[in-house]
Amino acid sequence: MVPGRTDRRPAIAIAVTGASGAIYAARTLAALLARGVHVELIVTDYGRRLLRDELGEAASVDNLRPYLIATYGAEVEAGTMNLHSNRDLGATIASGSHGCSGMAIVPCSMKTLAAVAHGLSRSLVERAADVMLKERRRLVIVPRETPMSLPQLKNMVLCAEAGAILLPAMPAFYQQPKSLDDLADFMAGKILSALGFEHDLYPAWTGTADRS
Ligand SMILES: Cc1cc2nc3c(=O)[nH]c(=O)nc-3n(C[C@H](O)[C@H](O)[C@H](O)COP(=O)(O)O)c2cc1C
C-alpha cells in the first residue's frame, strides 16, 4: 500500500498548465483512469482556459470526467479523480507523505517549467512537482514551445539534472498517424510508459512503417 492512502490502487498526480496541447492531457487522463488509477488533478488558471479553448466548453474542468467518458468510452469510469485548487498549498499532494507514485505535467508551460527548475513551490502544481523531485519519484514534464529560448532550454536541463523525465510534446510520424487522436494516443502512451504503466496506445515499432 502506498503511504498516505488507504486503498491499493496506484495514485498519480496530473497537472494541466496553459501550454498548447489540451488533447494530450485529456488522452493521458482517460488512459490512466481506464487502468483504474486514482488521479490527483491540478489545473492552473491558464490550463482551465486551455481546456475550453482547445477542446470546447464540454471539456471545462467541472465537466471533465463526463467529457472523458463520452470521448474515450465507459472504461474511463474504472478510475477516480480528485480535483485540487492550484492555490491550496495545504493539499495532500503538497506533502511527501502522500502516496502518489508519480506526476506528469501535461502540457507544461514555459512558466511552470521555469518554476519547477528553480524549486519555487508557489502553487500546488509547483509544490507537488518539487515533492516528486525531493522524494525521488517520477516527474514527467511535457513541455511545449517552439522555438525555444536559451533560458527555456536551460530550465529543461535543470529539471533533467534534478531527476525529471523531459518528454516534449513531439508526436512521431513513423506510426503513420491518420488523425489527431492517433497523435494524442502516441503522446499519452509515452507518458504512461514514463510513469511505469503498460499500455497499447500505439503499436510497438516493428522495424518498418505499416502503411495499411
Ligand atoms: C491559447 C494559449 C496557448 C498558449 N500556449 C502556450 C505554449 O504552447 N507554451 C507556453 O509555454 N505558453 C503558452 N501560453 C502562455 C501560458 O499560458 C502563460 O505563460 C501562462 O502564464 C502559463 O501559466 P501556467 O503555467 O500557470 O498555466 C499559451 C496561452 C494561451 C492563452
PDBQT file of the ligand as one rigid body, heavy atoms in Angstrom, charges set to zero:
ROOT
HETATM    1  C1  LIG A 301      -4.262  29.599 -26.071  1.00  0.00    +0.000 C 
HETATM    2  C2  LIG A 301      -2.940  29.724 -25.368  1.00  0.00    +0.000 A 
HETATM    3  C3  LIG A 301      -1.897  28.921 -25.758  1.00  0.00    +0.000 A 
HETATM    4  C4  LIG A 301      -0.656  29.007 -25.112  1.00  0.00    +0.000 A 
HETATM    5  N1  LIG A 301       0.330  28.160 -25.487  1.00  0.00    +0.000 NA
HETATM    6  C5  LIG A 301       1.498  28.155 -24.808  1.00  0.00    +0.000 A 
HETATM    7  C6  LIG A 301       2.505  27.193 -25.111  1.00  0.00    +0.000 A 
HETATM    8  O1  LIG A 301       2.347  26.359 -26.001  1.00  0.00    +0.000 OA
HETATM    9  N2  LIG A 301       3.622  27.190 -24.351  1.00  0.00    +0.000 N 
HETATM   10  C7  LIG A 301       3.812  28.078 -23.314  1.00  0.00    +0.000 A 
HETATM   11  O2  LIG A 301       4.842  28.000 -22.660  1.00  0.00    +0.000 OA
HETATM   12  N3  LIG A 301       2.880  29.022 -23.030  1.00  0.00    +0.000 NA
HETATM   13  C8  LIG A 301       1.737  29.078 -23.739  1.00  0.00    +0.000 A 
HETATM   14  N4  LIG A 301       0.767  30.009 -23.423  1.00  0.00    +0.000 N 
HETATM   15  C9  LIG A 301       1.066  31.005 -22.401  1.00  0.00    +0.000 C 
HETATM   16  C10 LIG A 301       0.844  30.471 -20.986  1.00  0.00    +0.000 C 
HETATM   17  O3  LIG A 301      -0.499  30.057 -20.845  1.00  0.00    +0.000 OA
HETATM   18  C11 LIG A 301       1.183  31.561 -19.967  1.00  0.00    +0.000 C 
HETATM   19  O4  LIG A 301       2.595  31.769 -19.929  1.00  0.00    +0.000 OA
HETATM   20  C12 LIG A 301       0.685  31.248 -18.593  1.00  0.00    +0.000 C 
HETATM   21  O5  LIG A 301       1.121  32.261 -17.714  1.00  0.00    +0.000 OA
HETATM   22  C13 LIG A 301       1.157  29.906 -18.085  1.00  0.00    +0.000 C 
HETATM   23  O6  LIG A 301       0.750  29.764 -16.755  1.00  0.00    +0.000 OA
HETATM   24  P1  LIG A 301       0.616  28.328 -16.049  1.00  0.00    +0.000 P 
HETATM   25  O7  LIG A 301       1.891  27.608 -16.251  1.00  0.00    +0.000 OA
HETATM   26  O8  LIG A 301       0.351  28.672 -14.620  1.00  0.00    +0.000 OA
HETATM   27  O9  LIG A 301      -0.547  27.652 -16.702  1.00  0.00    +0.000 OA
HETATM   28  C14 LIG A 301      -0.461  29.959 -24.070  1.00  0.00    +0.000 A 
HETATM   29  C15 LIG A 301      -1.536  30.772 -23.692  1.00  0.00    +0.000 A 
HETATM   30  C16 LIG A 301      -2.740  30.671 -24.326  1.00  0.00    +0.000 A 
HETATM   31  C17 LIG A 301      -3.882  31.548 -23.872  1.00  0.00    +0.000 C 
ENDROOT
TORSDOF 0
